[in-house]
Amino acid sequence: MISTINGHDPSALNANFLEEYSSEDSIRKYTRETAGHGISYLLDHDYGRIYRECIEKYVPKSRLKAGIRLWEFGCGGGMNLLHLVSVLGRQGIAVDFACGTDFSETLIAAAKREAKSYLAPEQINKVRFVVASNEGLVDEGARGLGVSKDELLGSFDLVFGVNTIRYCHRLNNVGQCVEGVKGLLREGGVCINIDMNRKFPAFRSRLREWRSKEKEDNFLPTLDEYAGPFSSSGLEILRKKNFCWIPHSAGPQLTTVMKVMTPVLNTVAPSRAMRSLVISRKVSRASR
């Protein structure tokens, strides 16, 4: 008997994901030059601000000088990780090692090409992109990097994922993903998770359409459902909220309009923002 996930054959769902994220369209969508003005703005502002605040607040100053370690899961074409490494370099924050993982060989190949054209020469050798699924971060990541798991476990200051963990919820393997994240984090290390908010009006209308067609594989978690696996694993929830009104694919005009509208929308309808944010931390043994 074939076990199912939300009424679907998991191998079929994985095949759909593989097809979707191995196409030329996915390369255009998940690499910075062709992804859209909106995501470029967010990397410099909304998303970038969150990354920088977490690094400044939770990474010890000694590690900022010696070099921090970063891991992005579900990295796609590497936009987030490459941008963050570049920004940190301009701010004088050393990066000891940064790794991006994704299950799509096509997108990992694109990320490697992006790194060569986007990073400064002294940064390129600090960044690696390898094929690894979200549910196999440590095992598959170590294999792709050609290192032992022990070299990865408990050594990363910041682990983050953008628009990726919802797929783990749909495939019922989110617990495996979160355990991998927890394993990678050093004590006191932080995980940032950003994904779609099901209460965003446009997403809700799409959900109704999907449900009418019985496409349950398009399930979107609530904010509490996003946070739940991290809390259950023993990670401390530092922040959870809905934020961001700018679509990744927005052009310059829409980005400007939504930027102006953001303060008003945050006041009148904060729970209806486009993204869900969960920030969690691996608690140190001394503080338990």
C-alpha positions in Angstrom: 0.0 0.0 0.0 1.3 3.5 -0.9 1.2 5.9 2.0 -0.3 9.3 1.1 0.2 12.9 2.2 -3.0 14.9 2.3 -4.5 12.3 0.0 -1.7 12.5 -2.5 1.2 10.2 -3.4 4.3 11.8 -2.0 6.4 10.7 -5.0 4.0 12.5 -7.3 4.3 15.7 -5.2 8.1 15.5 -5.3 8.0 14.9 -9.0 5.8 18.1 -9.4 8.2 20.1 -7.3 11.2 18.8 -9.2 9.6 19.7 -12.5 8.6 23.2 -11.3 11.9 24.1 -9.8 14.1 22.6 -12.6 12.7 24.7 -15.4 14.2 27.8 -17.2 11.3 29.8 -15.7 12.4 28.8 -12.2 15.9 30.1 -13.0 14.5 33.5 -14.0 12.2 33.6 -11.0 14.9 32.7 -8.4 18.0 34.5 -9.6 18.3 38.1 -8.8 18.9 39.7 -12.2 15.6 38.5 -13.5 13.6 37.9 -10.4 11.9 41.3 -10.2 12.4 44.7 -8.6 10.4 43.7 -5.5 12.7 41.0 -4.2 15.7 43.3 -4.8 14.1 46.0 -2.6 13.2 43.5 0.1 16.8 42.1 0.2 18.0 45.6 0.8 15.2 46.6 3.2 12.6 44.4 4.9 14.4 41.1 4.7 17.9 42.6 4.9 16.9 44.5 8.0 15.8 41.3 9.8 19.0 39.5 8.9 21.2 42.3 10.0 19.3 42.9 13.3 19.5 39.2 14.2 23.3 39.1 13.5 23.9 42.3 15.4 21.8 41.2 18.4 22.5 37.5 18.7 25.9 36.8 17.3 28.7 37.3 19.8 31.1 40.1 18.9 34.0 37.7 19.0 32.4 35.7 16.2 31.7 38.8 14.1 35.5 39.4 14.1 36.6 35.8 13.6 33.9 35.1 11.0 30.3 34.0 11.2 28.8 30.9 9.6 25.5 31.1 7.6 23.2 28.4 6.1 20.3 29.0 3.8 17.9 26.1 3.2 15.7 26.0 0.1 18.1 28.7 -1.3 16.8 28.5 -4.9 19.2 30.5 -7.1 21.0 31.9 -4.0 19.7 35.5 -4.1 19.3 35.8 -0.3 22.6 34.2 0.7 24.7 36.0 -1.9 23.2 39.4 -1.1 23.7 38.9 2.7 27.3 37.8 2.3 28.0 40.8 0.0 26.4 43.2 2.5 28.3 41.8 5.5 31.5 42.2 3.5 30.8 45.9 2.9 30.0 46.3 6.6 33.3 44.7 7.6 31.7 41.6 9.1 33.8 38.5 8.3 32.1 35.4 6.9 33.9 32.2 7.8 31.6 30.0 5.7 28.2 30.2 4.0 26.3 27.3 2.6 23.1 27.3 0.4 21.1 24.1 -0.1 18.2 23.3 -2.4 16.8 20.0 -3.7 16.9 21.3 -7.3 20.2 20.6 -9.1 19.1 23.2 -11.7 18.8 26.0 -9.2 22.0 25.0 -7.4 23.9 25.2 -10.7 22.4 28.7 -11.2 23.4 29.7 -7.7 27.0 28.7 -8.4 27.1 30.8 -11.6 25.5 33.7 -9.7 28.2 33.5 -7.0 31.0 33.9 -9.6 29.5 37.1 -10.9 28.1 38.6 -7.7 30.7 38.0 -5.0 34.1 39.7 -4.5 37.1 37.4 -5.3 38.0 37.0 -1.6 34.4 35.9 -0.8 33.9 33.2 -3.4 35.9 30.5 -1.6 33.8 31.2 1.5 30.5 30.2 -0.1 29.3 26.8 -1.3 26.0 25.7 -2.9 25.1 22.0 -2.7 22.1 19.8 -3.5 20.3 18.8 -0.3 16.6 18.5 0.6 15.1 20.4 3.5 14.3 17.2 5.2 17.9 16.0 4.8 19.9 19.1 5.5 22.6 17.6 7.7 23.1 14.2 6.0 22.8 15.4 2.4 24.5 18.7 3.1 27.5 17.0 4.6 27.6 14.6 1.6 27.4 17.4 -0.9 30.2 19.4 0.9 32.4 16.3 1.3 32.7 16.7 5.1 31.6 14.7 8.1 28.3 15.6 9.9 30.3 16.5 13.0 32.0 19.4 11.1 28.5 20.9 10.5 26.6 20.1 13.7 26.4 23.0 16.2 28.5 25.4 14.2 26.2 27.9 12.4 25.3 31.3 13.7 22.4 31.9 11.4 20.2 29.5 9.5 17.4 30.9 7.3 14.8 29.9 4.7 12.5 32.1 2.5 9.4 30.7 0.9 10.5 27.1 1.4 9.2 25.6 4.7 5.6 25.5 3.5 6.5 22.6 1.3 7.7 20.7 4.3 4.3 21.2 5.9 2.6 20.0 2.7 4.8 16.9 2.7 4.5 16.2 6.4 8.3 16.3 6.9 8.6 19.7 8.6 9.8 18.0 11.8 12.8 16.6 10.0 13.6 20.0 8.5 13.4 21.7 11.9 15.6 19.0 13.5 18.2 19.6 10.8 18.1 23.3 11.4 18.4 22.8 15.2 21.3 20.4 14.6 23.2 23.0 12.5 22.7 25.8 14.9 25.3 26.6 17.6 24.1 27.3 21.1 22.5 30.7 20.9 22.3 30.5 17.1 19.2 31.9 15.4 16.9 30.6 12.6 14.9 33.0 10.5 11.9 31.6 8.6 9.9 33.8 6.1 7.0 32.3 4.1 3.6 33.1 2.7 0.8 34.3 5.0 -2.5 32.5 4.3 -4.4 35.5 5.6 -3.1 37.7 2.9 -6.3 38.5 0.8 -4.9 37.5 -2.6 -3.5 34.2 -1.1 -6.9 33.5 0.5 -8.7 33.9 -2.8 -6.2 31.5 -4.4 -6.7 29.1 -1.6 -10.4 29.0 -2.3 -9.7 28.3 -5.9 -7.2 25.6 -5.1 -9.6 24.0 -2.6 -12.5 24.0 -5.1 -10.2 21.9 -7.3 -9.2 19.7 -4.3 -5.6 20.6 -4.6 -4.7 20.2 -1.0 -1.0 20.1 -1.8 -1.2 24.0 -1.9 -1.9 24.2 1.8 -0.5 27.3 3.6 0.1 27.2 7.4 -1.1 29.8 9.9 1.5 31.8 11.7 1.1 29.5 14.8 1.5 26.5 12.5 4.7 27.9 11.1 6.1 28.5 14.6 4.8 25.2 16.1 7.5 22.8 14.9 10.3 25.1 16.0 8.8 25.5 19.5 8.1 21.7 19.7 11.8 21.0 18.9 12.9 23.0 21.9 13.9 26.1 20.0 13.0 29.4 21.7 10.6 31.6 19.7 12.0 35.1 19.7 9.5 36.7 17.3 6.5 35.7 15.2 4.5 38.2 13.2 3.0 39.0 9.8 4.8 41.6 7.8 5.7 42.8 4.3 3.3 44.2 1.6 5.6 44.1 -1.4 5.5 41.1 -3.8 8.8 39.6 -4.9 7.7 40.1 -8.5 6.7 43.7 -8.1 8.0 46.3 -10.6 9.4 49.7 -9.6 6.0 51.4 -9.6 4.2 48.8 -7.5 7.1 48.6 -5.1 7.0 52.4 -4.6 3.2 52.4 -4.1 3.3 49.5 -1.6 6.3 51.1 0.2 4.2 54.3 0.8 1.1 52.2 1.8 3.0 49.9 4.2 2.7 52.1 7.4 -1.0 52.5 6.9 -1.6 48.8 6.1 0.5 47.8 9.2 -1.7 49.9 11.3 -5.1 48.8 10.0 -4.5 45.2 9.0 -1.2 43.8 10.4 -2.4 40.2 10.4 -3.2 40.4 6.6 0.4 41.2 5.5 1.9 39.1 2.8 4.5 37.2 4.7 4.8 35.2 8.0 8.0 35.6 10.0 9.2 33.2 12.7 12.6 33.8 14.4 13.8 31.1 16.8 16.9 30.5 18.8 18.8 27.4 20.0 18.9 27.8 23.8 22.3 27.4 25.4 22.7 24.6 28.0 23.7 27.2 30.6 20.4 29.0 30.4 18.2 25.9 30.6 
